[in-house]
Amino acid sequence: MKKQYGLLQNFAYDKIKSKQIIKIATPLILQFVISVATWLAFFILIESRHDENAKAISQTMRNVFGLAGVFVWAFAGTSNAMISNLMGQRREDKVMEAISRITLWSFGFCCIMCLLVNIFPAQFFRLFGQGSEFVEQGIPVLRVVTFGLLIMSIANIWLNGVTGTGKTRVNLGIEIIAIIVYFVYTWYFMKTNYISLAWAWSNELVYWSAIFILSFAFLKSGMWKTK
């Protein structure tokens, strides 16, 4: 294989290409750092309430995100790869169609998972060895979180569609705006005017809605197209 394809025969540091790679990658690095840090900050705020049930329910919601993430992040990665491929082929006219089709698949799989969890919420919570009081308090939060996941299953595809166009600075801008809205909303309903844990978790609806609106607007604008 090494002889046939000439692997690593001309391996050398390429300053121009390396600079291009770093230029594209750096906004994505910052985007993920901001996203993870904000998620951590949300759980710190939950911890500060000294409500053991709220903490336990929130940890269970992380598992719900993990289950949905199996489908959503897989299709998001597919969106990124396919849009990049279409851009490379100069088939930009197919980009919106591809994103729309992937969105339907992502939403469909996520919808099935969310329906099962909402139809059998008690059984789901009991998988974690929790009693009836926990189930009663957790169901409203579960309803809100699964609705947020449905929005996430759409928004994530469009956000990764932006990534696929190579406009990573736009990705970072979208993330920053969405995070600001998310954190203001979270702070208000966690610190200033705490109503319930379900209201606190509704920040996911706000965050993913902002991500979708901004990503959709950018892709629809056509500003990502090559000249």
PyMOL CGO cylinders between C-alpha atoms (Angstrom):
from pymol import cmd
from pymol.cgo import CYLINDER

trace = [
    CYLINDER, 0.00, 0.00, 0.00, 2.83, 2.37, 0.86, 0.3, 1, 1, 1, 1, 1, 1,
    CYLINDER, 2.83, 2.37, 0.86, 4.56, 1.75, -2.48, 0.3, 1, 1, 1, 1, 1, 1,
    CYLINDER, 4.56, 1.75, -2.48, 1.34, 1.70, -4.50, 0.3, 1, 1, 1, 1, 1, 1,
    CYLINDER, 1.34, 1.70, -4.50, 0.03, 5.04, -3.19, 0.3, 1, 1, 1, 1, 1, 1,
    CYLINDER, 0.03, 5.04, -3.19, 3.32, 6.67, -2.27, 0.3, 1, 1, 1, 1, 1, 1,
    CYLINDER, 3.32, 6.67, -2.27, 2.20, 7.26, 1.32, 0.3, 1, 1, 1, 1, 1, 1,
    CYLINDER, 2.20, 7.26, 1.32, 4.28, 9.79, 3.30, 0.3, 1, 1, 1, 1, 1, 1,
    CYLINDER, 4.28, 9.79, 3.30, 6.95, 10.00, 0.58, 0.3, 1, 1, 1, 1, 1, 1,
    CYLINDER, 6.95, 10.00, 0.58, 6.53, 13.74, 0.25, 0.3, 1, 1, 1, 1, 1, 1,
    CYLINDER, 6.53, 13.74, 0.25, 5.50, 14.43, 3.82, 0.3, 1, 1, 1, 1, 1, 1,
    CYLINDER, 5.50, 14.43, 3.82, 6.50, 17.93, 4.83, 0.3, 1, 1, 1, 1, 1, 1,
    CYLINDER, 6.50, 17.93, 4.83, 5.13, 20.87, 6.76, 0.3, 1, 1, 1, 1, 1, 1,
    CYLINDER, 5.13, 20.87, 6.76, 3.00, 23.07, 4.51, 0.3, 1, 1, 1, 1, 1, 1,
    CYLINDER, 3.00, 23.07, 4.51, 2.71, 26.53, 6.02, 0.3, 1, 1, 1, 1, 1, 1,
    CYLINDER, 2.71, 26.53, 6.02, -0.09, 27.73, 3.73, 0.3, 1, 1, 1, 1, 1, 1,
    CYLINDER, -0.09, 27.73, 3.73, -2.33, 24.68, 4.17, 0.3, 1, 1, 1, 1, 1, 1,
    CYLINDER, -2.33, 24.68, 4.17, -1.64, 24.54, 7.90, 0.3, 1, 1, 1, 1, 1, 1,
    CYLINDER, -1.64, 24.54, 7.90, -2.66, 28.17, 8.23, 0.3, 1, 1, 1, 1, 1, 1,
    CYLINDER, -2.66, 28.17, 8.23, -5.89, 27.48, 6.32, 0.3, 1, 1, 1, 1, 1, 1,
    CYLINDER, -5.89, 27.48, 6.32, -6.70, 24.49, 8.54, 0.3, 1, 1, 1, 1, 1, 1,
    CYLINDER, -6.70, 24.49, 8.54, -6.10, 26.47, 11.74, 0.3, 1, 1, 1, 1, 1, 1,
    CYLINDER, -6.10, 26.47, 11.74, -8.15, 29.39, 10.39, 0.3, 1, 1, 1, 1, 1, 1,
    CYLINDER, -8.15, 29.39, 10.39, -11.14, 27.10, 9.78, 0.3, 1, 1, 1, 1, 1, 1,
    CYLINDER, -11.14, 27.10, 9.78, -10.72, 24.99, 12.93, 0.3, 1, 1, 1, 1, 1, 1,
    CYLINDER, -10.72, 24.99, 12.93, -10.18, 27.73, 15.55, 0.3, 1, 1, 1, 1, 1, 1,
    CYLINDER, -10.18, 27.73, 15.55, -13.79, 29.08, 15.51, 0.3, 1, 1, 1, 1, 1, 1,
    CYLINDER, -13.79, 29.08, 15.51, -15.09, 25.50, 15.88, 0.3, 1, 1, 1, 1, 1, 1,
    CYLINDER, -15.09, 25.50, 15.88, -12.78, 24.91, 18.87, 0.3, 1, 1, 1, 1, 1, 1,
    CYLINDER, -12.78, 24.91, 18.87, -14.07, 28.08, 20.52, 0.3, 1, 1, 1, 1, 1, 1,
    CYLINDER, -14.07, 28.08, 20.52, -17.66, 27.14, 19.67, 0.3, 1, 1, 1, 1, 1, 1,
    CYLINDER, -17.66, 27.14, 19.67, -17.40, 23.77, 21.43, 0.3, 1, 1, 1, 1, 1, 1,
    CYLINDER, -17.40, 23.77, 21.43, -15.58, 25.26, 24.43, 0.3, 1, 1, 1, 1, 1, 1,
    CYLINDER, -15.58, 25.26, 24.43, -18.32, 27.88, 24.90, 0.3, 1, 1, 1, 1, 1, 1,
    CYLINDER, -18.32, 27.88, 24.90, -21.07, 25.28, 24.46, 0.3, 1, 1, 1, 1, 1, 1,
    CYLINDER, -21.07, 25.28, 24.46, -19.61, 22.84, 27.01, 0.3, 1, 1, 1, 1, 1, 1,
    CYLINDER, -19.61, 22.84, 27.01, -18.78, 25.61, 29.50, 0.3, 1, 1, 1, 1, 1, 1,
    CYLINDER, -18.78, 25.61, 29.50, -22.36, 26.93, 29.41, 0.3, 1, 1, 1, 1, 1, 1,
    CYLINDER, -22.36, 26.93, 29.41, -23.80, 23.44, 29.88, 0.3, 1, 1, 1, 1, 1, 1,
    CYLINDER, -23.80, 23.44, 29.88, -21.50, 23.07, 32.92, 0.3, 1, 1, 1, 1, 1, 1,
    CYLINDER, -21.50, 23.07, 32.92, -22.62, 26.45, 34.26, 0.3, 1, 1, 1, 1, 1, 1,
    CYLINDER, -22.62, 26.45, 34.26, -26.27, 25.34, 34.02, 0.3, 1, 1, 1, 1, 1, 1,
    CYLINDER, -26.27, 25.34, 34.02, -25.59, 22.26, 36.16, 0.3, 1, 1, 1, 1, 1, 1,
    CYLINDER, -25.59, 22.26, 36.16, -23.67, 24.37, 38.68, 0.3, 1, 1, 1, 1, 1, 1,
    CYLINDER, -23.67, 24.37, 38.68, -26.77, 26.58, 39.00, 0.3, 1, 1, 1, 1, 1, 1,
    CYLINDER, -26.77, 26.58, 39.00, -28.89, 23.46, 39.59, 0.3, 1, 1, 1, 1, 1, 1,
    CYLINDER, -28.89, 23.46, 39.59, -26.41, 22.27, 42.25, 0.3, 1, 1, 1, 1, 1, 1,
    CYLINDER, -26.41, 22.27, 42.25, -26.65, 25.63, 44.00, 0.3, 1, 1, 1, 1, 1, 1,
    CYLINDER, -26.65, 25.63, 44.00, -30.35, 25.12, 44.69, 0.3, 1, 1, 1, 1, 1, 1,
    CYLINDER, -30.35, 25.12, 44.69, -29.61, 22.33, 47.23, 0.3, 1, 1, 1, 1, 1, 1,
    CYLINDER, -29.61, 22.33, 47.23, -32.60, 20.34, 45.98, 0.3, 1, 1, 1, 1, 1, 1,
    CYLINDER, -32.60, 20.34, 45.98, -31.56, 16.69, 45.79, 0.3, 1, 1, 1, 1, 1, 1,
    CYLINDER, -31.56, 16.69, 45.79, -34.52, 15.68, 43.61, 0.3, 1, 1, 1, 1, 1, 1,
    CYLINDER, -34.52, 15.68, 43.61, -33.80, 18.49, 41.14, 0.3, 1, 1, 1, 1, 1, 1,
    CYLINDER, -33.80, 18.49, 41.14, -30.20, 17.31, 40.87, 0.3, 1, 1, 1, 1, 1, 1,
    CYLINDER, -30.20, 17.31, 40.87, -31.21, 13.68, 40.38, 0.3, 1, 1, 1, 1, 1, 1,
    CYLINDER, -31.21, 13.68, 40.38, -33.88, 14.54, 37.78, 0.3, 1, 1, 1, 1, 1, 1,
    CYLINDER, -33.88, 14.54, 37.78, -31.40, 16.74, 35.90, 0.3, 1, 1, 1, 1, 1, 1,
    CYLINDER, -31.40, 16.74, 35.90, -28.84, 13.95, 35.84, 0.3, 1, 1, 1, 1, 1, 1,
    CYLINDER, -28.84, 13.95, 35.84, -31.52, 11.67, 34.39, 0.3, 1, 1, 1, 1, 1, 1,
    CYLINDER, -31.52, 11.67, 34.39, -32.26, 14.29, 31.72, 0.3, 1, 1, 1, 1, 1, 1,
    CYLINDER, -32.26, 14.29, 31.72, -28.61, 14.07, 30.69, 0.3, 1, 1, 1, 1, 1, 1,
    CYLINDER, -28.61, 14.07, 30.69, -29.25, 10.40, 29.91, 0.3, 1, 1, 1, 1, 1, 1,
    CYLINDER, -29.25, 10.40, 29.91, -32.24, 11.40, 27.77, 0.3, 1, 1, 1, 1, 1, 1,
    CYLINDER, -32.24, 11.40, 27.77, -29.96, 13.75, 25.83, 0.3, 1, 1, 1, 1, 1, 1,
    CYLINDER, -29.96, 13.75, 25.83, -27.49, 10.91, 25.47, 0.3, 1, 1, 1, 1, 1, 1,
    CYLINDER, -27.49, 10.91, 25.47, -30.15, 8.60, 24.00, 0.3, 1, 1, 1, 1, 1, 1,
    CYLINDER, -30.15, 8.60, 24.00, -31.40, 11.22, 21.55, 0.3, 1, 1, 1, 1, 1, 1,
    CYLINDER, -31.40, 11.22, 21.55, -27.83, 12.22, 20.76, 0.3, 1, 1, 1, 1, 1, 1,
    CYLINDER, -27.83, 12.22, 20.76, -27.14, 8.82, 19.24, 0.3, 1, 1, 1, 1, 1, 1,
    CYLINDER, -27.14, 8.82, 19.24, -29.48, 9.74, 16.38, 0.3, 1, 1, 1, 1, 1, 1,
    CYLINDER, -29.48, 9.74, 16.38, -29.19, 13.51, 16.28, 0.3, 1, 1, 1, 1, 1, 1,
    CYLINDER, -29.19, 13.51, 16.28, -25.39, 13.81, 16.31, 0.3, 1, 1, 1, 1, 1, 1,
    CYLINDER, -25.39, 13.81, 16.31, -25.09, 11.01, 13.75, 0.3, 1, 1, 1, 1, 1, 1,
    CYLINDER, -25.09, 11.01, 13.75, -27.34, 12.88, 11.31, 0.3, 1, 1, 1, 1, 1, 1,
    CYLINDER, -27.34, 12.88, 11.31, -25.64, 16.18, 12.20, 0.3, 1, 1, 1, 1, 1, 1,
    CYLINDER, -25.64, 16.18, 12.20, -22.29, 14.65, 11.23, 0.3, 1, 1, 1, 1, 1, 1,
    CYLINDER, -22.29, 14.65, 11.23, -23.89, 13.37, 8.04, 0.3, 1, 1, 1, 1, 1, 1,
    CYLINDER, -23.89, 13.37, 8.04, -25.14, 16.87, 7.26, 0.3, 1, 1, 1, 1, 1, 1,
    CYLINDER, -25.14, 16.87, 7.26, -21.66, 18.31, 7.74, 0.3, 1, 1, 1, 1, 1, 1,
    CYLINDER, -21.66, 18.31, 7.74, -20.03, 15.66, 5.53, 0.3, 1, 1, 1, 1, 1, 1,
    CYLINDER, -20.03, 15.66, 5.53, -22.62, 15.75, 2.74, 0.3, 1, 1, 1, 1, 1, 1,
    CYLINDER, -22.62, 15.75, 2.74, -22.71, 19.53, 2.51, 0.3, 1, 1, 1, 1, 1, 1,
    CYLINDER, -22.71, 19.53, 2.51, -18.91, 19.63, 2.33, 0.3, 1, 1, 1, 1, 1, 1,
    CYLINDER, -18.91, 19.63, 2.33, -19.05, 16.99, -0.40, 0.3, 1, 1, 1, 1, 1, 1,
    CYLINDER, -19.05, 16.99, -0.40, -21.63, 18.91, -2.42, 0.3, 1, 1, 1, 1, 1, 1,
    CYLINDER, -21.63, 18.91, -2.42, -19.64, 22.13, -2.03, 0.3, 1, 1, 1, 1, 1, 1,
    CYLINDER, -19.64, 22.13, -2.03, -16.54, 20.33, -3.30, 0.3, 1, 1, 1, 1, 1, 1,
    CYLINDER, -16.54, 20.33, -3.30, -18.47, 19.06, -6.32, 0.3, 1, 1, 1, 1, 1, 1,
    CYLINDER, -18.47, 19.06, -6.32, -19.76, 22.59, -7.06, 0.3, 1, 1, 1, 1, 1, 1,
    CYLINDER, -19.76, 22.59, -7.06, -23.31, 21.30, -6.62, 0.3, 1, 1, 1, 1, 1, 1,
    CYLINDER, -23.31, 21.30, -6.62, -24.42, 24.11, -4.34, 0.3, 1, 1, 1, 1, 1, 1,
    CYLINDER, -24.42, 24.11, -4.34, -27.93, 23.99, -5.77, 0.3, 1, 1, 1, 1, 1, 1,
    CYLINDER, -27.93, 23.99, -5.77, -28.40, 20.65, -3.97, 0.3, 1, 1, 1, 1, 1, 1,
    CYLINDER, -28.40, 20.65, -3.97, -27.31, 21.86, -0.53, 0.3, 1, 1, 1, 1, 1, 1,
    CYLINDER, -27.31, 21.86, -0.53, -30.72, 23.01, 0.76, 0.3, 1, 1, 1, 1, 1, 1,
    CYLINDER, -30.72, 23.01, 0.76, -32.40, 19.86, -0.54, 0.3, 1, 1, 1, 1, 1, 1,
    CYLINDER, -32.40, 19.86, -0.54, -29.82, 17.67, 1.21, 0.3, 1, 1, 1, 1, 1, 1,
    CYLINDER, -29.82, 17.67, 1.21, -30.22, 19.51, 4.51, 0.3, 1, 1, 1, 1, 1, 1,
    CYLINDER, -30.22, 19.51, 4.51, -34.02, 19.25, 4.31, 0.3, 1, 1, 1, 1, 1, 1,
    CYLINDER, -34.02, 19.25, 4.31, -33.90, 15.50, 3.70, 0.3, 1, 1, 1, 1, 1, 1,
    CYLINDER, -33.90, 15.50, 3.70, -31.42, 14.87, 6.52, 0.3, 1, 1, 1, 1, 1, 1,
    CYLINDER, -31.42, 14.87, 6.52, -33.59, 17.01, 8.81, 0.3, 1, 1, 1, 1, 1, 1,
    CYLINDER, -33.59, 17.01, 8.81, -36.59, 14.76, 8.14, 0.3, 1, 1, 1, 1, 1, 1,
    CYLINDER, -36.59, 14.76, 8.14, -34.58, 11.63, 9.00, 0.3, 1, 1, 1, 1, 1, 1,
    CYLINDER, -34.58, 11.63, 9.00, -33.16, 13.20, 12.16, 0.3, 1, 1, 1, 1, 1, 1,
    CYLINDER, -33.16, 13.20, 12.16, -36.57, 14.46, 13.32, 0.3, 1, 1, 1, 1, 1, 1,
    CYLINDER, -36.57, 14.46, 13.32, -38.20, 11.11, 12.54, 0.3, 1, 1, 1, 1, 1, 1,
    CYLINDER, -38.20, 11.11, 12.54, -35.76, 9.02, 14.60, 0.3, 1, 1, 1, 1, 1, 1,
    CYLINDER, -35.76, 9.02, 14.60, -35.80, 11.53, 17.46, 0.3, 1, 1, 1, 1, 1, 1,
    CYLINDER, -35.80, 11.53, 17.46, -39.59, 11.64, 17.39, 0.3, 1, 1, 1, 1, 1, 1,
    CYLINDER, -39.59, 11.64, 17.39, -39.82, 7.85, 17.82, 0.3, 1, 1, 1, 1, 1, 1,
    CYLINDER, -39.82, 7.85, 17.82, -37.47, 7.95, 20.82, 0.3, 1, 1, 1, 1, 1, 1,
    CYLINDER, -37.47, 7.95, 20.82, -39.30, 10.89, 22.41, 0.3, 1, 1, 1, 1, 1, 1,
    CYLINDER, -39.30, 10.89, 22.41, -42.70, 9.27, 21.91, 0.3, 1, 1, 1, 1, 1, 1,
    CYLINDER, -42.70, 9.27, 21.91, -41.57, 6.06, 23.62, 0.3, 1, 1, 1, 1, 1, 1,
    CYLINDER, -41.57, 6.06, 23.62, -40.16, 7.96, 26.58, 0.3, 1, 1, 1, 1, 1, 1,
    CYLINDER, -40.16, 7.96, 26.58, -43.33, 10.06, 26.94, 0.3, 1, 1, 1, 1, 1, 1,
    CYLINDER, -43.33, 10.06, 26.94, -45.70, 7.12, 26.58, 0.3, 1, 1, 1, 1, 1, 1,
    CYLINDER, -45.70, 7.12, 26.58, -43.84, 5.13, 29.24, 0.3, 1, 1, 1, 1, 1, 1,
    CYLINDER, -43.84, 5.13, 29.24, -42.29, 7.81, 31.50, 0.3, 1, 1, 1, 1, 1, 1,
    CYLINDER, -42.29, 7.81, 31.50, -42.71, 5.85, 34.74, 0.3, 1, 1, 1, 1, 1, 1,
    CYLINDER, -42.71, 5.85, 34.74, -40.99, 2.80, 33.28, 0.3, 1, 1, 1, 1, 1, 1,
    CYLINDER, -40.99, 2.80, 33.28, -38.19, 4.99, 31.97, 0.3, 1, 1, 1, 1, 1, 1,
    CYLINDER, -38.19, 4.99, 31.97, -37.53, 6.62, 35.35, 0.3, 1, 1, 1, 1, 1, 1,
    CYLINDER, -37.53, 6.62, 35.35, -37.67, 3.29, 37.14, 0.3, 1, 1, 1, 1, 1, 1,
    CYLINDER, -37.67, 3.29, 37.14, -34.76, 2.13, 35.00, 0.3, 1, 1, 1, 1, 1, 1,
    CYLINDER, -34.76, 2.13, 35.00, -32.73, 4.39, 37.29, 0.3, 1, 1, 1, 1, 1, 1,
    CYLINDER, -32.73, 4.39, 37.29, -34.20, 2.87, 40.45, 0.3, 1, 1, 1, 1, 1, 1,
    CYLINDER, -34.20, 2.87, 40.45, -36.37, 5.85, 41.36, 0.3, 1, 1, 1, 1, 1, 1,
    CYLINDER, -36.37, 5.85, 41.36, -39.62, 5.86, 43.34, 0.3, 1, 1, 1, 1, 1, 1,
    CYLINDER, -39.62, 5.86, 43.34, -43.08, 7.26, 42.61, 0.3, 1, 1, 1, 1, 1, 1,
    CYLINDER, -43.08, 7.26, 42.61, -42.34, 10.73, 44.06, 0.3, 1, 1, 1, 1, 1, 1,
    CYLINDER, -42.34, 10.73, 44.06, -39.35, 11.10, 41.76, 0.3, 1, 1, 1, 1, 1, 1,
    CYLINDER, -39.35, 11.10, 41.76, -41.43, 9.96, 38.77, 0.3, 1, 1, 1, 1, 1, 1,
    CYLINDER, -41.43, 9.96, 38.77, -44.17, 12.48, 39.58, 0.3, 1, 1, 1, 1, 1, 1,
    CYLINDER, -44.17, 12.48, 39.58, -41.70, 15.37, 39.78, 0.3, 1, 1, 1, 1, 1, 1,
    CYLINDER, -41.70, 15.37, 39.78, -39.70, 14.20, 36.78, 0.3, 1, 1, 1, 1, 1, 1,
    CYLINDER, -39.70, 14.20, 36.78, -42.49, 13.79, 34.21, 0.3, 1, 1, 1, 1, 1, 1,
    CYLINDER, -42.49, 13.79, 34.21, -43.08, 17.57, 33.61, 0.3, 1, 1, 1, 1, 1, 1,
    CYLINDER, -43.08, 17.57, 33.61, -39.34, 18.04, 33.12, 0.3, 1, 1, 1, 1, 1, 1,
    CYLINDER, -39.34, 18.04, 33.12, -39.24, 15.07, 30.75, 0.3, 1, 1, 1, 1, 1, 1,
    CYLINDER, -39.24, 15.07, 30.75, -42.03, 16.57, 28.64, 0.3, 1, 1, 1, 1, 1, 1,
    CYLINDER, -42.03, 16.57, 28.64, -40.15, 19.87, 28.29, 0.3, 1, 1, 1, 1, 1, 1,
    CYLINDER, -40.15, 19.87, 28.29, -36.79, 18.21, 27.58, 0.3, 1, 1, 1, 1, 1, 1,
    CYLINDER, -36.79, 18.21, 27.58, -38.16, 15.89, 24.88, 0.3, 1, 1, 1, 1, 1, 1,
    CYLINDER, -38.16, 15.89, 24.88, -39.82, 18.85, 23.16, 0.3, 1, 1, 1, 1, 1, 1,
    CYLINDER, -39.82, 18.85, 23.16, -36.46, 20.59, 23.26, 0.3, 1, 1, 1, 1, 1, 1,
    CYLINDER, -36.46, 20.59, 23.26, -34.85, 17.49, 21.76, 0.3, 1, 1, 1, 1, 1, 1,
    CYLINDER, -34.85, 17.49, 21.76, -37.23, 17.62, 18.80, 0.3, 1, 1, 1, 1, 1, 1,
    CYLINDER, -37.23, 17.62, 18.80, -36.12, 21.19, 18.11, 0.3, 1, 1, 1, 1, 1, 1,
    CYLINDER, -36.12, 21.19, 18.11, -32.51, 20.08, 18.60, 0.3, 1, 1, 1, 1, 1, 1,
    CYLINDER, -32.51, 20.08, 18.60, -32.97, 17.30, 16.02, 0.3, 1, 1, 1, 1, 1, 1,
    CYLINDER, -32.97, 17.30, 16.02, -33.77, 20.00, 13.45, 0.3, 1, 1, 1, 1, 1, 1,
    CYLINDER, -33.77, 20.00, 13.45, -31.48, 22.82, 14.58, 0.3, 1, 1, 1, 1, 1, 1,
    CYLINDER, -31.48, 22.82, 14.58, -28.38, 20.64, 14.82, 0.3, 1, 1, 1, 1, 1, 1,
    CYLINDER, -28.38, 20.64, 14.82, -28.71, 19.58, 11.19, 0.3, 1, 1, 1, 1, 1, 1,
    CYLINDER, -28.71, 19.58, 11.19, -28.89, 23.19, 10.00, 0.3, 1, 1, 1, 1, 1, 1,
    CYLINDER, -28.89, 23.19, 10.00, -26.01, 24.26, 12.24, 0.3, 1, 1, 1, 1, 1, 1,
    CYLINDER, -26.01, 24.26, 12.24, -23.83, 21.48, 10.86, 0.3, 1, 1, 1, 1, 1, 1,
    CYLINDER, -23.83, 21.48, 10.86, -24.96, 22.47, 7.40, 0.3, 1, 1, 1, 1, 1, 1,
    CYLINDER, -24.96, 22.47, 7.40, -23.34, 25.85, 8.09, 0.3, 1, 1, 1, 1, 1, 1,
    CYLINDER, -23.34, 25.85, 8.09, -20.20, 24.02, 9.23, 0.3, 1, 1, 1, 1, 1, 1,
    CYLINDER, -20.20, 24.02, 9.23, -20.20, 22.03, 6.01, 0.3, 1, 1, 1, 1, 1, 1,
    CYLINDER, -20.20, 22.03, 6.01, -20.02, 25.22, 3.96, 0.3, 1, 1, 1, 1, 1, 1,
    CYLINDER, -20.02, 25.22, 3.96, -16.74, 26.05, 5.70, 0.3, 1, 1, 1, 1, 1, 1,
    CYLINDER, -16.74, 26.05, 5.70, -18.09, 29.26, 7.23, 0.3, 1, 1, 1, 1, 1, 1,
    CYLINDER, -18.09, 29.26, 7.23, -16.89, 28.39, 10.73, 0.3, 1, 1, 1, 1, 1, 1,
    CYLINDER, -16.89, 28.39, 10.73, -16.74, 32.01, 11.86, 0.3, 1, 1, 1, 1, 1, 1,
    CYLINDER, -16.74, 32.01, 11.86, -20.46, 32.19, 11.21, 0.3, 1, 1, 1, 1, 1, 1,
    CYLINDER, -20.46, 32.19, 11.21, -20.82, 29.01, 13.32, 0.3, 1, 1, 1, 1, 1, 1,
    CYLINDER, -20.82, 29.01, 13.32, -19.04, 30.74, 16.18, 0.3, 1, 1, 1, 1, 1, 1,
    CYLINDER, -19.04, 30.74, 16.18, -21.21, 33.85, 15.79, 0.3, 1, 1, 1, 1, 1, 1,
    CYLINDER, -21.21, 33.85, 15.79, -24.40, 31.76, 15.85, 0.3, 1, 1, 1, 1, 1, 1,
    CYLINDER, -24.40, 31.76, 15.85, -23.18, 29.92, 18.96, 0.3, 1, 1, 1, 1, 1, 1,
    CYLINDER, -23.18, 29.92, 18.96, -22.27, 33.14, 20.80, 0.3, 1, 1, 1, 1, 1, 1,
    CYLINDER, -22.27, 33.14, 20.80, -25.66, 34.77, 20.12, 0.3, 1, 1, 1, 1, 1, 1,
    CYLINDER, -25.66, 34.77, 20.12, -27.58, 31.60, 21.08, 0.3, 1, 1, 1, 1, 1, 1,
    CYLINDER, -27.58, 31.60, 21.08, -25.50, 31.15, 24.26, 0.3, 1, 1, 1, 1, 1, 1,
    CYLINDER, -25.50, 31.15, 24.26, -26.10, 34.76, 25.35, 0.3, 1, 1, 1, 1, 1, 1,
    CYLINDER, -26.10, 34.76, 25.35, -29.87, 34.30, 24.92, 0.3, 1, 1, 1, 1, 1, 1,
    CYLINDER, -29.87, 34.30, 24.92, -29.67, 30.90, 26.65, 0.3, 1, 1, 1, 1, 1, 1,
    CYLINDER, -29.67, 30.90, 26.65, -27.68, 32.15, 29.63, 0.3, 1, 1, 1, 1, 1, 1,
    CYLINDER, -27.68, 32.15, 29.63, -29.85, 35.25, 30.21, 0.3, 1, 1, 1, 1, 1, 1,
    CYLINDER, -29.85, 35.25, 30.21, -32.96, 33.05, 30.11, 0.3, 1, 1, 1, 1, 1, 1,
    CYLINDER, -32.96, 33.05, 30.11, -31.36, 30.43, 32.38, 0.3, 1, 1, 1, 1, 1, 1,
    CYLINDER, -31.36, 30.43, 32.38, -30.19, 32.99, 34.93, 0.3, 1, 1, 1, 1, 1, 1,
    CYLINDER, -30.19, 32.99, 34.93, -33.63, 34.57, 35.08, 0.3, 1, 1, 1, 1, 1, 1,
    CYLINDER, -33.63, 34.57, 35.08, -35.50, 31.30, 35.65, 0.3, 1, 1, 1, 1, 1, 1,
    CYLINDER, -35.50, 31.30, 35.65, -32.85, 29.77, 37.91, 0.3, 1, 1, 1, 1, 1, 1,
    CYLINDER, -32.85, 29.77, 37.91, -31.82, 32.74, 40.06, 0.3, 1, 1, 1, 1, 1, 1,
    CYLINDER, -31.82, 32.74, 40.06, -34.12, 35.74, 39.60, 0.3, 1, 1, 1, 1, 1, 1,
    CYLINDER, -34.12, 35.74, 39.60, -37.51, 34.09, 39.17, 0.3, 1, 1, 1, 1, 1, 1,
    CYLINDER, -37.51, 34.09, 39.17, -37.33, 30.35, 39.81, 0.3, 1, 1, 1, 1, 1, 1,
    CYLINDER, -37.33, 30.35, 39.81, -40.72, 28.77, 39.08, 0.3, 1, 1, 1, 1, 1, 1,
    CYLINDER, -40.72, 28.77, 39.08, -39.92, 25.08, 38.67, 0.3, 1, 1, 1, 1, 1, 1,
    CYLINDER, -39.92, 25.08, 38.67, -37.28, 22.74, 37.31, 0.3, 1, 1, 1, 1, 1, 1,
    CYLINDER, -37.28, 22.74, 37.31, -39.35, 22.25, 34.16, 0.3, 1, 1, 1, 1, 1, 1,
    CYLINDER, -39.35, 22.25, 34.16, -39.22, 26.00, 33.50, 0.3, 1, 1, 1, 1, 1, 1,
    CYLINDER, -39.22, 26.00, 33.50, -35.48, 25.98, 34.08, 0.3, 1, 1, 1, 1, 1, 1,
    CYLINDER, -35.48, 25.98, 34.08, -35.02, 23.17, 31.55, 0.3, 1, 1, 1, 1, 1, 1,
    CYLINDER, -35.02, 23.17, 31.55, -37.10, 25.06, 29.00, 0.3, 1, 1, 1, 1, 1, 1,
    CYLINDER, -37.10, 25.06, 29.00, -33.87, 26.93, 28.28, 0.3, 1, 1, 1, 1, 1, 1,
    CYLINDER, -33.87, 26.93, 28.28, -33.10, 24.10, 25.84, 0.3, 1, 1, 1, 1, 1, 1,
    CYLINDER, -33.10, 24.10, 25.84, -36.10, 25.16, 23.74, 0.3, 1, 1, 1, 1, 1, 1,
    CYLINDER, -36.10, 25.16, 23.74, -34.81, 28.72, 23.68, 0.3, 1, 1, 1, 1, 1, 1,
    CYLINDER, -34.81, 28.72, 23.68, -31.23, 27.71, 22.84, 0.3, 1, 1, 1, 1, 1, 1,
    CYLINDER, -31.23, 27.71, 22.84, -32.05, 25.32, 19.99, 0.3, 1, 1, 1, 1, 1, 1,
    CYLINDER, -32.05, 25.32, 19.99, -34.70, 27.65, 18.58, 0.3, 1, 1, 1, 1, 1, 1,
    CYLINDER, -34.70, 27.65, 18.58, -32.09, 30.43, 18.40, 0.3, 1, 1, 1, 1, 1, 1,
    CYLINDER, -32.09, 30.43, 18.40, -29.61, 28.05, 16.76, 0.3, 1, 1, 1, 1, 1, 1,
    CYLINDER, -29.61, 28.05, 16.76, -32.17, 26.99, 14.16, 0.3, 1, 1, 1, 1, 1, 1,
    CYLINDER, -32.17, 26.99, 14.16, -33.41, 30.49, 13.34, 0.3, 1, 1, 1, 1, 1, 1,
    CYLINDER, -33.41, 30.49, 13.34, -29.88, 31.88, 12.86, 0.3, 1, 1, 1, 1, 1, 1,
    CYLINDER, -29.88, 31.88, 12.86, -28.60, 28.86, 10.89, 0.3, 1, 1, 1, 1, 1, 1,
    CYLINDER, -28.60, 28.86, 10.89, -31.71, 28.76, 8.69, 0.3, 1, 1, 1, 1, 1, 1,
    CYLINDER, -31.71, 28.76, 8.69, -31.50, 32.50, 8.00, 0.3, 1, 1, 1, 1, 1, 1,
    CYLINDER, -31.50, 32.50, 8.00, -27.83, 32.28, 7.03, 0.3, 1, 1, 1, 1, 1, 1,
    CYLINDER, -27.83, 32.28, 7.03, -28.24, 29.30, 4.71, 0.3, 1, 1, 1, 1, 1, 1,
    CYLINDER, -28.24, 29.30, 4.71, -31.35, 30.79, 3.12, 0.3, 1, 1, 1, 1, 1, 1,
    CYLINDER, -31.35, 30.79, 3.12, -29.49, 34.05, 2.49, 0.3, 1, 1, 1, 1, 1, 1,
    CYLINDER, -29.49, 34.05, 2.49, -27.08, 32.30, 0.13, 0.3, 1, 1, 1, 1, 1, 1,
    CYLINDER, -27.08, 32.30, 0.13, -24.11, 34.19, 1.59, 0.3, 1, 1, 1, 1, 1, 1,
    CYLINDER, -24.11, 34.19, 1.59, -22.23, 30.88, 1.94, 0.3, 1, 1, 1, 1, 1, 1,
    CYLINDER, -22.23, 30.88, 1.94, -22.15, 30.24, -1.81, 0.3, 1, 1, 1, 1, 1, 1,
    CYLINDER, -22.15, 30.24, -1.81, -18.84, 30.46, -3.65, 0.3, 1, 1, 1, 1, 1, 1,
    CYLINDER, -18.84, 30.46, -3.65, -18.45, 33.33, -6.07, 0.3, 1, 1, 1, 1, 1, 1,
]
cmd.load_cgo(trace, "trace")
